[in-house]
């Protein structure tokens, strides 16, 4: 089918004005940076992390130009609990408190189970699922003390549907969904909301470099609009969940997909 072009970039509406937001894996050209940019445009003060030093510094500089205020940043290996706790402490020290934490770190790859090594399985689950656990565990005491806060996790439609070669990634994302629902119940009594987004495919330069074009065409062809999402279209949903407009939503996994039912 022919592709329906994306809509114009949505102008900001100050949805996060005055809020302090921490985002993991926010450097580069994917959903993480798009989300950080949207948060900056919506009035948030930002602290970002990634594992790539140069990209993180460049991202922070770009975001500071957009927001008109300094953007804190720190390298963080989300597989290391000390790094995660150090990141949370640094963000709180710089901004005073955290209103929103967005867990965006993830690792993909395509390999059949019969050929999958223990390291491939473990790496994907550790970066994609365990990092969400570590970040949530590290920030919950702070948000509990304030009796306020929002956590948003990046899941995937692969947590619901099957795709060859994606057993490790799908298992991790299904885990993110289940973790989101369970922790949301634990956190609700403290005034904290925890939700997730579940994108299908968001097309960006890094994905194009690492994914065969034939596969991208196949995946985009399954979408109702005949195209993948722009990263900022996924980011818009994260911004909504972070905003006060989503005040009664918790434990939800919101699909950001145009796939046919």
C-alpha positions in Angstrom: 0.0 0.0 0.0 1.1 3.6 -0.5 2.5 5.4 2.5 0.5 8.1 4.2 3.0 10.9 5.0 3.4 11.9 8.7 1.5 14.9 9.9 3.3 18.2 10.6 5.4 18.4 13.8 3.0 19.2 16.7 3.7 22.6 18.3 4.4 22.7 22.1 1.7 23.4 24.6 3.7 23.8 27.9 2.5 20.4 29.1 5.6 19.8 31.2 6.2 23.4 32.3 8.2 23.4 35.6 8.7 19.6 35.7 12.1 17.9 36.2 12.6 15.0 33.9 15.3 12.2 33.8 15.6 10.2 30.6 17.9 7.2 30.0 19.4 6.3 26.6 18.6 9.8 25.4 21.5 10.5 23.0 21.5 9.6 19.4 18.7 9.7 16.9 16.0 7.5 18.2 13.0 7.6 20.5 15.1 8.7 23.5 16.4 11.9 22.0 13.1 12.6 20.4 11.4 12.3 23.8 14.0 14.5 25.4 13.5 17.1 22.7 9.7 17.1 23.1 10.1 17.4 26.9 12.4 20.4 26.5 9.9 22.0 24.1 7.1 21.4 26.6 8.9 23.3 29.3 10.6 20.6 31.3 14.1 20.8 32.8 16.1 17.8 31.7 18.8 15.5 32.9 19.8 12.8 30.4 22.0 9.8 30.3 23.5 7.4 27.8 26.5 5.1 27.6 28.2 7.0 24.7 30.2 10.0 26.0 30.4 12.1 22.8 26.8 11.5 21.8 25.6 12.3 25.3 27.5 15.6 25.4 26.3 16.5 21.9 22.7 15.7 22.8 22.8 17.8 26.0 24.2 20.7 24.0 21.4 20.5 21.4 18.7 20.2 24.1 20.1 23.2 26.0 19.8 25.3 22.9 16.1 24.1 22.5 15.2 24.6 26.1 17.2 27.8 26.8 18.5 26.3 30.1 21.4 23.9 31.0 20.8 20.2 30.5 22.5 17.9 33.0 24.0 14.7 31.7 25.9 11.7 33.0 27.2 8.5 31.5 25.3 5.5 32.8 25.7 1.8 32.1 22.2 0.6 33.0 23.6 -2.9 33.7 25.4 -1.6 36.7 23.4 -0.8 39.8 26.1 1.6 41.1 25.8 3.6 37.8 22.0 3.7 38.0 22.0 4.9 41.6 24.7 7.5 40.8 22.6 8.8 37.9 19.6 9.2 40.1 21.6 10.9 42.8 23.3 13.3 40.3 20.0 14.3 38.7 18.4 15.0 42.1 21.5 17.0 43.2 21.4 19.1 40.1 17.6 19.7 39.8 16.5 19.4 43.4 13.9 16.7 42.8 12.6 14.4 40.0 9.0 14.6 38.7 9.4 12.2 35.8 11.7 9.3 35.0 11.6 7.8 31.5 13.2 4.4 31.1 14.2 4.2 27.4 17.3 1.9 27.4 17.0 -1.2 25.3 18.9 -3.6 23.2 17.6 -5.5 20.2 19.0 -8.0 17.7 17.7 -10.8 15.5 18.7 -14.4 16.1 16.8 -17.7 16.2 16.6 -19.4 19.6 18.5 -22.4 18.3 21.5 -20.2 17.5 21.1 -17.8 20.5 24.0 -17.7 23.0 23.6 -17.2 26.7 25.3 -13.9 26.4 22.9 -12.7 23.7 19.9 -13.7 25.7 21.3 -12.2 29.0 22.4 -8.9 27.4 19.1 -8.2 25.9 17.2 -9.0 29.0 19.6 -7.1 31.3 19.6 -3.9 29.3 16.0 -4.0 28.2 14.2 -5.3 31.3 16.5 -5.4 34.3 17.5 -1.7 33.7 13.8 -0.7 34.2 13.8 -2.6 37.5 17.1 -1.0 38.6 16.0 2.6 37.7 12.6 2.1 39.3 14.0 0.7 42.5 16.5 3.6 42.7 14.0 6.4 42.2 10.9 5.1 44.1 12.2 6.1 47.6 12.7 9.7 46.4 9.2 9.8 44.8 7.6 8.1 47.7 9.0 10.7 50.1 7.6 13.4 47.9 4.3 11.5 47.4 4.5 12.4 43.7 6.1 11.3 40.6 5.7 9.6 37.2 7.6 6.7 35.7 7.3 5.9 32.0 8.7 2.7 30.5 9.4 2.0 26.8 8.0 -1.4 25.9 7.1 -2.7 22.4 4.3 -4.4 20.5 6.6 -7.4 20.5 5.6 -7.9 24.1 2.2 -8.9 22.7 2.9 -10.4 19.3 5.3 -13.0 17.9 8.1 -12.4 15.4 10.9 -14.8 14.4 14.3 -14.1 15.7 13.0 -11.8 18.5 12.4 -14.3 21.4 14.9 -12.5 23.7 13.6 -9.0 22.9 10.0 -10.0 23.0 10.5 -11.7 26.3 12.2 -8.6 27.7 9.5 -6.2 26.5 6.7 -8.5 27.8 8.5 -8.3 31.1 8.6 -4.5 31.0 4.8 -4.6 30.5 4.2 -6.9 33.5 6.7 -5.0 35.6 4.9 -1.8 34.8 1.5 -3.2 35.9 2.8 -4.7 39.1 4.9 -1.7 40.3 2.0 0.7 39.4 -0.1 -1.0 42.0 2.7 -0.8 44.6 3.3 2.9 43.9 -0.2 4.2 43.5 -0.8 4.6 47.3 2.2 6.9 47.3 0.8 9.2 44.6 3.1 7.8 41.9 2.0 6.8 38.4 3.8 4.2 36.3 2.8 3.5 32.7 4.4 2.3 29.5 4.3 2.9 25.8 4.3 0.1 23.3 5.6 1.3 19.9 5.5 -0.9 16.8 8.2 0.5 14.5 9.7 4.0 14.7 12.0 4.7 11.8 15.2 6.7 12.5 18.8 6.8 11.0 20.3 4.2 13.4 17.5 1.7 12.7 18.1 2.1 8.9 21.8 1.4 9.4 21.2 -1.8 11.4 18.2 -3.3 9.7 17.9 -4.6 6.2 15.8 -2.5 4.0 13.7 -5.4 2.9 12.7 -6.1 6.6 11.9 -2.4 7.2 9.7 -2.4 4.1 7.9 -5.5 5.3 7.3 -4.1 8.8 6.2 -0.7 7.6 3.9 -2.5 5.1 2.0 -4.0 8.1 1.1 -0.6 9.4 -2.3 0.9 8.6 -0.6 4.1 7.4 1.9 2.2 5.3 4.8 3.7 7.3 6.6 3.5 10.5 6.1 6.1 13.2 8.3 9.2 13.4 10.2 9.0 16.7 8.5 12.2 17.8 5.1 10.6 17.4 6.1 8.0 20.1 7.6 10.8 22.1 4.3 12.7 22.0 2.5 9.8 23.8 5.3 9.8 26.5 4.8 13.5 27.0 1.1 13.0 27.5 1.7 10.2 30.0 4.2 12.5 31.9 1.7 15.4 31.9 -1.1 16.1 34.3 -3.6 15.2 31.6 -2.9 11.5 32.4 -3.5 12.0 36.1 -5.8 9.0 36.4 -3.7 6.6 34.3 -1.5 4.1 35.9 -0.5 0.5 35.2 -1.4 1.0 31.5 0.5 0.0 28.4 -0.4 2.4 25.6 0.1 1.0 22.1 1.6 3.5 19.7 0.9 1.6 16.6 -1.2 1.9 13.5 -1.3 -1.9 12.9 -4.5 -3.5 11.9 -6.3 -5.2 14.8 
